[in-house]
Amino acid sequence: MKKHNFSAGPSILPHEVLQKAAEAVLNFNNSGLSILEISHRSKDFVAVMDEARSLALELLGLQNKGYQALFLHGGASLEFLMIPYNLLKTNGKAAYLDTGTWANAAIKEAKNFGETLVVASSKPENYNHIPKNFSIPTEADYFHCTSNNTIFGTQIQDFPNSPIPMVCDMSSDIFSRELDFSKFDLIYAGAQKNMGPAGTTLVVVKEEILGKTGRTIPNMLNYQVHIEKESMYNTPSVYAIYVSYLTLRWIKENGGVVGMQKRNNAKAQLLYNEIDNNPKFVGSANKEDRSAMNVTFLLTNEADKENFDLLCKEAGISGLAGHRSVGGYRASIYNAMPIESVQVLVDVMRKI
Ligand SMILES: Cc1ncc(COP(=O)(O)O)c(C=O)c1O
C-alpha cells in the first residue's frame, strides 16, 4: 500500500533520489564500490562535495557574492553554539527573535557566550504567531531568527532589513521558496527536512563577517577552518552529503526554489482551505503567519479523534501526530511531498 509520509523530520525525500541513493550503496558511479566504502578524498566524492557546495549557492542565488557553503556535522543544534562562538565578540551582545522551541534553544546556547537580547517573543501565546514591529539593536553583533517554526507551524513572511549581520535557521524551509537570500549573512539548515537524511548541516556564510570576535575558536567549531579545508577538515558525512547532493540536483531539475515555491503553495493552499472550510478542524497558527511547510491543526471535537486516526491509517497516512507542545496534528508537506498525498489527507478530512 502506498504510504503518505507527513513526518516533520527526518522526512520525505524524492523517490528518484532514494532510488539513486540506493544504487550508490551497491555500486557508486559504476566503480564497483559502495559509496559507503570509498575515501572521502577520492576523485568521485570530492566532485560530489564540490558540486553540492556550488549547487547550494546557485539555488540560493548567492554564487560569486562572497558566500561559502559548508556541509558540517552536529545538526542545526551545533550551529546554535558555533554561531556565537564565531560571531559574538567578547563583551559583545547578540540579538534573537524568539519564535519557538528551536529559537529558544539557540538563545540558550548564545547565553553561554555573552549578553543575549531577545528583541521579541511570541512565547506567551504559545508561539502561535511571528512577532512584528520589533527593532533590531544596532549595537549587537548579529541578529538571529528562525524562518520556519517546525513545531508551531509558523513561518516568517517578511524578513526585516537588519542593520547588523542577519543569521537565520532555515532548517525546515531551506530551498522551499524564493527570497532575497543576500539579506542574510549566515544561513544554516539541518539536512533532514528539505535536503537529505540526518547527519549533515548546510551552512552558508558570508566570509566577511568572520574573524572578528577576538576569541580563539577550536578548529572543529571554526567556520574559517572549514572554509579553508573546503568542508573536509575531518571526514565529512559522506552518505548524507551524497543524498543531499542528489536532492539539490532534483530541486534544480524541478525549477529551483521558484519551482519548489509553486508546488509548496499549491499544497499549502489545498490543506489550509480544507482546515478553514471544514467545521471539524481548526488551524493552530495565526493565519497571516502560517507555514507552507508544517501545517498544524486541531480537531474541534476530540471525540472524532479515534475515527480520524483510523481513517488516516487506512489511507496510508503516516507521521501526522502533532508535537506534544501543540497537540493535535501536524502535516509536514516539504518539497518532496506530492500534492496527491495532500489530496489523500484532505479526502480523509472530508470523511469524518
Ligand atoms: C527549525 C529547527 N531548528 C533546529 C532543529 C534542530 O535540528 P538538529 O536536530 O539537526 O540539531 C530543528 C529540528 O527539528 C528545527 O526544526
The ligand as an SDF file (V2000), in Angstrom:
LIG
                    3D

 16 16  0  0  0  0  0  0  0  0999 V2000
   13.9100   24.9070   12.9190 C   0  0  0  0  0  0  0  0  0  0  0  0
   14.7670   23.8570   13.5540 C   0  0  0  0  0  0  0  0  0  0  0  0
   15.9570   24.2140   14.0700 N   0  0  0  0  0  0  0  0  0  0  0  0
   16.7640   23.3140   14.6510 C   0  0  0  0  0  0  0  0  0  0  0  0
   16.3960   21.9890   14.7780 C   0  0  0  0  0  0  0  0  0  0  0  0
   17.3380   21.0190   15.4370 C   0  0  0  0  0  0  0  0  0  0  0  0
   17.9620   20.3330   14.4330 O   0  0  0  0  0  0  0  0  0  0  0  0
   19.0230   19.1590   14.6840 P   0  0  0  0  0  0  0  0  0  0  0  0
   18.2540   18.0040   15.2140 O   0  0  0  0  0  0  0  0  0  0  0  0
   19.5890   18.9570   13.3120 O   0  0  0  0  0  0  0  0  0  0  0  0
   20.0380   19.6580   15.6530 O   0  0  0  0  0  0  0  0  0  0  0  0
   15.1690   21.5710   14.2570 C   0  0  0  0  0  0  0  0  0  0  0  0
   14.7670   20.1590   14.3610 C   0  0  0  0  0  0  0  0  0  0  0  0
   13.6530   19.7800   14.1240 O   0  0  0  0  0  0  0  0  0  0  0  0
   14.3430   22.5360   13.6440 C   0  0  0  0  0  0  0  0  0  0  0  0
   13.1510   22.1740   13.1400 O   0  0  0  0  0  0  0  0  0  0  0  0
  1  2  1  0
  2  3  1  0
  2 15  2  0
  3  4  2  0
  4  5  1  0
  5  6  1  0
  5 12  2  0
  6  7  1  0
  7  8  1  0
  8  9  2  0
  8 10  1  0
  8 11  1  0
 12 13  1  0
 12 15  1  0
 13 14  2  0
 15 16  1  0
M  END
$$$$
